Amino acid sequence: MRSLGLALIIVIGQTALAYGTDATLRRTMAIAHVCTVCHGPEGRGTGAIPSVVGRNQDDLGELLRAFRDGRRNGTVMPRLLQGVSESEIDALAAYFAALKPLPRRK
Amino acid sequence: MITRRSFLQLATGALAPSLLSSRSQAQAKARVVVVGGGFGGATCAKYLRLGDASLNVILIAPQKQFISCPFSNAVIAGLQPLTSVTHTYDTLRRRYGIRVVYATATALDPVKHHITLSDGKTLSYDRAVLAPGIELQWGAVDGYTVGASTIFPHAWEAGPQTELLRRQLEMMPNGGLVVITVPENPYRCPPGPYERASLIAHYVKQHKPRAKVLILDAKDNFTKKELFIAAWKELYSGTLEWIAGSQGGRLQRIDIQKGIVRTDFDEYKPAVANIIPPQRAATIARQVGLDEGKGWCRVRASTFESAVHRDVHIIGDAAITNPIPKSAFGANVEAKACAAAIVSLLRAEPVPEPVLMNTCYSLVAPNYGISITGAYRVENDALVTITGSDGTSPLDAPAEVRAREADYAHSWYTNITADTFS
């Protein structure tokens, strides 16, 4: 975990996203930053596309694997996950599971 | 292995250095000038600051408000107001410390590392990001000028043109003909003209049922064609017709005085004409040979750095990013990859492998959405589609699937604009 400890994280207001210096963390963030296009900033999107934060880590990992491996139907997720590896799915699930839905400010 | 606990620490900021300490070093830090306030530019500015809070990031936006092309077709069809696709840069300034300058970049000096603005000021940069979008090629269609667009709107840059086309549709008599002309590839938002035709057909079917919508296309093929054609047959039979380029759809000239649109084979006198003209990269991205005289800019796949000039990156519609289409989604993810590359390059660290995906939703009707996807990786400094990632909504699907994708389209818009502007 030492390398994670070195990770550069910038906290600006409610935002806790950064590239970091740890290669695995940086790769995870890069993938997560593409998830957020549809699932909203930090995965806390609104509307019909589900928010992905605060779920059980194992359940989320299994859901992503099931989409990718064709065991679960979806609209766009089964195709978009084609290039995502086992370890990347694990890391994404850990990242989004660690984020909690935020109470609405304002 | 990354554990849930370590992410919790990260997410709660337990390990984070303070923003203040990095700000104190800002004097010595690099300046990145980002040109263009759309999905590419705004996203890049934000993610540069997220990637390195000590960077001096200046965003050059042409106006204080950004009006998006995504969902402007819904505005044209009267489904939602223009304010619903209008965004500001206030949050980017306030929350991320981005300096926003409202101007247009007019010149670039890649040797001196200078960008000149429309107000005459000059900005120096360590790295520049150009995300200026498109420019319409006036005169490429015989008779189509800036003046002509006040009568036959293009509405391919959202704003007053969007409202003009909306007003014309409202004022059009029942029984009027709407003509939409579509150029050859490449152009901004490949499925956009077909979504527009669909939603206009939806509007006239509701409000002017004797009116017709005619697409005059320069091409024989287009994205999601089978899905659009099937949906049109189901929803707009007798209202919407598409004419392929080889069947006489190719626009030859327009005559504003006579109100005529002429193709290879026929002449039309529409009540409303929407001319989507050929396009090229906006002027600033065609300076100093950036487009090699070809209208669009070649870039390196991992960094989106210009293939012509160093320290200048080009993203979004102005860049050649095949197989990533000229979409808002594409511009947003290119911006993030570019920002990550710039942060690494300025630290003399290896550039991370970019993560690039795209999804384009199109509304064929308010409750009928279709989509196309792709995911991409870099191979031999070229972007390639990841096997199995490209595809569309199924041709045969129950109404509930179409309705769900329409809901997803709205949700996508809310979330991508939040990701880009807040």
Interface residues (C-beta under 8 A of the other chain):
Chain A: M1 L4 G5 A7 L8 I9 I10 V11 I12 G13 T15 A16 L17 A18 Y19 A23 T24 L25 R26 R27 T28 A30 I31 H33 V34 T36 V37 C38 H39 G40 P41 G45 T46 G47 A48 I49 Q57 T75 V76 R79 L80 Q82 G83 D90 A91 A94 Y95 A97 A98 L99
Chain B: M1 I2 T3 R4 S6 F7 L8 Q9 L10 A11 T12 G13 L15 A16 P17 L19 S22 Y47 R49 L50 G51 D52 A53 R95 Y96 G97 F329 N332 V333 K336 A337 A340 V343 P352 E353 P354 V355 L356 M357 T359 S371 T373 G374 A375 R377 I386 T387 G388 S389 D390 G391 S393 V401 R404 E405 D407 Y408 H410 S411 W412 T414 N415 I416 A418 D419 S422
